[in-house]
Amino acid sequence: MPKTWAISGVDLHLDLDGTRVRGAFESALRDAVRSGRLGAGVRLPSSRALAADLGLARNTVAAAYSQLVAEGWLEARQGAGTRVAERAAAAQPPPAAPPPAAARHRHDLRPGVPDLASFPVVAWIAAARRALRAAPADALGYGDPRGRPELRAALAGYLARARGVDCDADSIVVCSGFAQGLSLLCRGLLELGATSFATESHCHRSHHGAVAASGLVAATVPVDAAGAVIAELGAAGGVLLTPAHQFPLGVPLAAHRRTAAVAWARETGAVVVEDDYDGEFRYDRRPLGAMQALAPDHVVYAGTASKSLAPGLRLGWLVLPPRLLEPVLAARRLTDGPGALDQLTLAELISTGAFDRHVRRSRLACRRRRDRLVSTLRRRVPAARVTGIEAGLHAVVELPAVDDELAVVRRAHDHGLMLEGLDEYRVGGEPRPAALVVGYGTPPEHAFSAAVARLCAVLARG
Ligand SMILES: Cc1ncc(COP(=O)(O)O)c(C=O)c1O
């Protein structure tokens, strides 16, 4: 039976089986000292206190202490209790050799995660405090499956203002990130009789996988320089698009393709899901408004706080056409969404303008990073071509001189740099020429230049 006792503020876990309790206790304690979990000089509880904690006879504990004192693992001094002996520290294995330089200086330029060190901690705490103080008691109940009304109202205003979304608070369902939103949507579509659903041929494998796991047939639609090729959607019951900034290729969905997608949905009764995962991060042009506003009855708008704040919050939202609201809510009732306190806090952050300020700061910081990445690559690896950089937190670095994209990823890894190749995101169609999907949002500010330098060094080797 596993037992635990707290010592020096640390919970020490000992595995004691029911038979031969004394032997088990003795060897568990010996192992804890030998492995260093109990360091030299740590004072052990009295045999009486420990026996009471562990539900053992005091004699059992006292006898084990005596045995370990005799073996030199413990020291017992009159009036000073029992401690781990200094000699025991010497018996510990020497510290492992330092890892090679590459492993010590890990840099991460994979796409997906913003700079978590720039999360607005102070503003978040202040908003949480205010939100909790103002919240009605029922905010801590199970609540509305659509999510907290405060957050839905704040989002409705923000999305209309910042992204041009056509919505009201009642058409919004708050979910645990886009990942959960997509699963809920698939279940809702199944309920409405859909049998298949397409993702873009390059996308997050987990999104394509979630479609397949829902029981829908997971189809794919090719992507070219104008975004998803809508003419090839055929009879799918829905499609997941990334119109503002195709993930991962980085192209925006051209205006004629937007119109075509909406016309396709109207004609066939299918649903377009607009994944606006990084819509806040547009640098060189006026932000592309959400395509949902073209046809709110046929397009689901999906947003997330994973890029603008942090993915660990697991906060996302769907703006639903009326016919999908009930089926999605039915699926939502079978599972949990984000906690009420985080929802209230985000609502407060948005309503006070602190969210907008944070987004503006992050956008500026990311734009600077993007410019540094592009100019450094241009200087040091002129053969590489950087695309998809008008928006978002990642760029596609095309490598015309490279045959084996995976070999570059492996070499980078050996040099302490985590990267991802474009083919990692292919769920349909033919492989494209070698390229990397470089996420420039992730490293903390102080490590960004070193990460880019390492990327250049890896690529410059050919
Ligand atoms: C294409 C795309 N969609 C959506 C998301 C956000 O997913 P979630 O809200 O589940 O964290 C991401 C985040 O990496 C993404 O890359």
The ligand as an SDF file (V2000), in Angstrom:
LIG
                    3D

 16 16  0  0  0  0  0  0  0  0999 V2000
   -4.6280   26.1950  -37.0600 C   0  0  0  0  0  0  0  0  0  0  0  0
   -4.9090   26.3470  -35.6040 C   0  0  0  0  0  0  0  0  0  0  0  0
   -6.1750   26.4010  -35.1930 N   0  0  0  0  0  0  0  0  0  0  0  0
   -6.4940   26.5510  -33.8910 C   0  0  0  0  0  0  0  0  0  0  0  0
   -5.5130   26.6320  -32.9420 C   0  0  0  0  0  0  0  0  0  0  0  0
   -5.8980   26.8140  -31.5010 C   0  0  0  0  0  0  0  0  0  0  0  0
   -6.2330   25.6260  -30.9450 O   0  0  0  0  0  0  0  0  0  0  0  0
   -6.7100   25.5980  -29.4080 P   0  0  0  0  0  0  0  0  0  0  0  0
   -7.6650   26.7360  -29.2390 O   0  0  0  0  0  0  0  0  0  0  0  0
   -7.3550   24.2620  -29.2730 O   0  0  0  0  0  0  0  0  0  0  0  0
   -5.4980   25.7550  -28.5640 O   0  0  0  0  0  0  0  0  0  0  0  0
   -4.2020   26.5620  -33.3050 C   0  0  0  0  0  0  0  0  0  0  0  0
   -3.1580   26.6260  -32.2660 C   0  0  0  0  0  0  0  0  0  0  0  0
   -2.0480   26.2530  -32.4200 O   0  0  0  0  0  0  0  0  0  0  0  0
   -3.8850   26.4270  -34.6750 C   0  0  0  0  0  0  0  0  0  0  0  0
   -2.6130   26.3710  -35.0810 O   0  0  0  0  0  0  0  0  0  0  0  0
  1  2  1  0
  2  3  1  0
  2 15  2  0
  3  4  2  0
  4  5  1  0
  5  6  1  0
  5 12  2  0
  6  7  1  0
  7  8  1  0
  8  9  2  0
  8 10  1  0
  8 11  1  0
 12 13  1  0
 12 15  1  0
 13 14  2  0
 15 16  1  0
M  END
$$$$
